[in-house]
Amino acid sequence: MNCKLRCWVLLLLLVCSWHARAQQAPFFDEIAHFKNLDSAQAPPRNAILFTGSSSFRKWTDVQSYFPHKTIINRGFGGSTLTDMIYYAKDLLLPYHPREIVIYCGENDLAYSDSVTPNLVLDRFKKFFAILRSYMPRVPVVYLSIKPSPSRQRLMPRMVTANHLIRSFIIRQPHTYFVDIYHRMLDASGKPMADIFLDDSLHMNARGYRIWQKALDPYLQPDKK
């Protein structure tokens, strides 16, 4: 093979590689990172699995909030329930959890004004059905969609989506709805300003303390 032909072959390979990468689903790299972590060190079985969007991903010290419970945090990116559905097998099956905690749905509403609360409910139902097909009796805890200063215009739709999801969840066995929405409001009904980072979207330690207090009664202790 002459030099010119080799150059063309190399260029073709580079183009094919770029095209394949461009076709990857959103958050492919983050899910691959989880797989690499699990390959390097097997995750503990019978832990509590946290999964969902960036409010979990950024809770990097979640284990310190629940020192007597073993937590696996698999929050990723700015994921939506559609992403959770797409990666459900990767997010659930490797971990054999004793309990699953979900925070997702907020980014669905933020993605487009065409995403209605009913559509968020439909997406949650689809993800929940997949989850239950894998794990029929594992307790599931769903944290309500949170308010934030940067997304105040979405709050009416958040309230409706939370109501719809709660109405569905309370009819499901071994499934719990935790309302953190109202805990994060001040006396005037606006999101507390001092519990968020500078982006006015993600929480600081004070915000996560609110989540800790809301969640703790629902999390099963480690078995001795």
C-alpha positions in Angstrom: 0.0 0.0 0.0 1.5 3.3 -1.1 1.7 6.4 1.0 -1.2 8.1 -0.7 -3.5 5.1 -0.3 -2.6 4.8 3.4 -3.5 8.4 3.9 -6.9 7.9 2.3 -7.5 4.8 4.4 -6.6 6.7 7.6 -8.8 9.6 6.7 -11.7 7.2 6.0 -11.2 5.5 9.4 -11.1 8.9 11.1 -14.3 10.0 9.4 -16.1 6.7 10.3 -14.9 7.0 13.9 -16.2 10.6 14.1 -19.5 9.6 12.5 -20.0 6.7 14.9 -19.3 9.0 17.9 -21.7 11.6 16.6 -24.4 9.0 16.5 -24.0 8.0 20.1 -26.9 8.6 22.4 -26.8 11.5 24.8 -24.8 10.7 28.0 -23.1 7.7 26.4 -19.8 8.7 27.9 -21.2 9.0 31.4 -22.9 5.6 31.2 -19.6 4.1 29.9 -17.8 5.8 32.8 -20.2 4.0 35.2 -19.4 0.7 33.5 -15.7 1.3 33.8 -16.1 2.1 37.5 -18.1 -1.1 38.0 -15.5 -3.1 36.1 -12.6 -1.7 38.1 -14.4 -2.4 41.4 -17.6 -4.4 41.7 -20.3 -2.3 43.3 -21.8 -3.5 46.6 -24.9 -5.5 46.4 -28.0 -4.7 48.5 -27.1 -1.0 48.5 -29.4 1.9 47.9 -29.2 3.0 44.3 -29.7 6.8 43.6 -30.4 7.4 39.9 -31.6 10.4 37.9 -30.4 13.7 36.8 -27.8 16.3 37.8 -29.3 17.1 41.2 -28.1 13.6 42.1 -25.0 13.7 40.0 -23.8 16.9 41.9 -24.6 15.3 45.2 -21.1 13.9 45.2 -20.9 13.5 49.0 -24.3 11.9 49.4 -22.8 9.0 51.3 -21.8 11.4 54.1 -25.4 12.5 54.5 -26.5 8.9 55.2 -23.4 7.4 57.0 -25.3 4.2 58.1 -26.6 3.4 54.7 -24.6 2.2 51.7 -25.3 4.4 48.7 -24.5 4.0 45.0 -24.9 7.3 43.1 -25.7 6.9 39.4 -27.1 10.4 38.7 -26.0 11.6 35.2 -25.8 14.8 33.2 -29.0 16.8 32.7 -30.9 13.6 32.0 -34.6 13.4 31.3 -37.0 10.5 31.9 -36.5 9.6 28.2 -32.8 9.1 28.9 -33.6 7.0 32.0 -35.8 4.8 29.8 -33.1 4.4 27.2 -30.4 3.5 29.7 -32.7 1.6 32.1 -30.9 -1.7 31.8 -27.5 -0.1 32.4 -28.7 1.9 35.3 -30.6 -0.9 37.1 -29.4 -4.4 36.4 -25.7 -4.2 37.5 -26.5 -3.2 41.0 -29.0 -5.6 42.6 -30.1 -2.8 45.0 -32.3 -3.3 48.0 -33.9 0.1 47.3 -34.0 2.6 44.4 -34.3 6.4 44.8 -35.2 8.4 41.7 -34.9 12.1 40.9 -35.9 12.9 37.3 -38.6 14.8 35.4 -37.5 18.4 36.0 -35.3 18.5 32.8 -38.2 17.1 30.8 -40.3 20.2 31.6 -37.3 22.5 31.1 -36.4 21.0 27.7 -39.4 22.4 25.9 -42.7 24.1 26.6 -44.3 21.3 24.5 -43.5 18.8 27.3 -46.6 18.8 29.4 -47.1 17.4 32.9 -49.1 14.5 31.4 -46.2 13.7 29.1 -43.9 13.6 32.1 -46.3 11.3 33.8 -46.4 9.0 30.7 -42.6 8.9 30.6 -42.4 8.1 34.3 -44.9 5.3 33.9 -42.8 3.8 31.1 -39.6 3.9 33.1 -41.4 2.5 36.1 -42.8 -0.4 34.1 -39.3 -1.2 32.9 -38.0 -1.0 36.4 -40.8 -3.3 37.8 -40.2 -5.8 35.0 -36.6 -6.2 36.4 -37.4 -5.7 40.1 -41.0 -6.3 41.0 -40.7 -5.9 44.8 -37.7 -3.6 45.3 -38.9 -0.5 47.2 -38.8 2.6 45.0 -38.7 6.2 46.3 -39.4 9.1 43.9 -38.4 12.6 44.9 -40.8 15.2 43.6 -39.6 17.7 41.0 -37.9 20.6 42.8 -38.4 24.4 42.4 -35.5 26.7 41.7 -35.0 30.4 41.2 -33.8 29.9 37.6 -36.9 27.9 36.7 -39.7 29.8 38.5 -41.7 30.0 35.3 -42.0 26.2 35.3 -43.4 26.0 38.8 -47.1 25.7 37.8 -46.2 22.8 35.5 -44.0 21.3 38.2 -46.8 21.3 40.7 -49.1 19.6 38.2 -46.5 17.0 37.2 -45.8 16.3 40.9 -49.5 15.8 41.6 -49.9 13.4 38.6 -46.9 11.3 39.5 -47.9 11.2 43.2 -51.4 10.1 42.3 -49.9 7.2 40.2 -47.3 6.3 42.8 -49.6 6.0 45.8 -51.5 3.2 44.0 -48.3 1.2 43.5 -47.0 -1.3 46.1 -43.5 -0.8 47.6 -43.4 2.7 46.0 -43.2 6.1 47.8 -43.5 9.7 46.8 -41.4 12.2 48.8 -42.4 15.9 48.5 -39.3 18.1 48.5 -41.0 20.8 46.4 -42.8 22.5 49.3 -39.9 22.1 51.7 -37.8 24.3 49.4 -40.1 27.3 49.3 -39.9 30.3 51.5 -42.8 32.0 53.3 -43.8 33.8 50.2 -44.0 30.6 48.2 -40.8 31.3 46.2 -37.7 29.0 46.1 -35.4 29.7 48.9 -32.5 31.7 47.5 -29.8 30.6 50.0 -30.0 26.9 49.3 -28.8 27.1 45.7 -25.4 27.5 44.0 -24.6 30.6 41.9 -26.4 29.0 38.9 -29.7 29.3 40.9 -30.5 25.8 39.7 -28.4 23.3 41.6 -28.3 23.1 45.4 -25.6 23.8 47.9 -25.2 21.8 51.2 -28.1 23.6 52.8 -30.3 22.4 50.0 -29.1 18.9 50.3 -29.8 18.9 54.0 -33.4 19.5 53.2 -33.3 16.5 50.9 -31.6 14.4 53.6 -34.3 15.2 56.2 -37.0 14.4 53.7 -35.4 11.1 52.5 -34.0 9.6 55.6 -37.3 8.1 56.9 -37.7 6.3 53.6 -34.3 4.7 53.3 -33.7 1.3 54.6 -30.8 0.7 56.9 -28.0 -1.6 56.0 -28.5 -5.1 57.3 -26.0 -6.1 60.0 
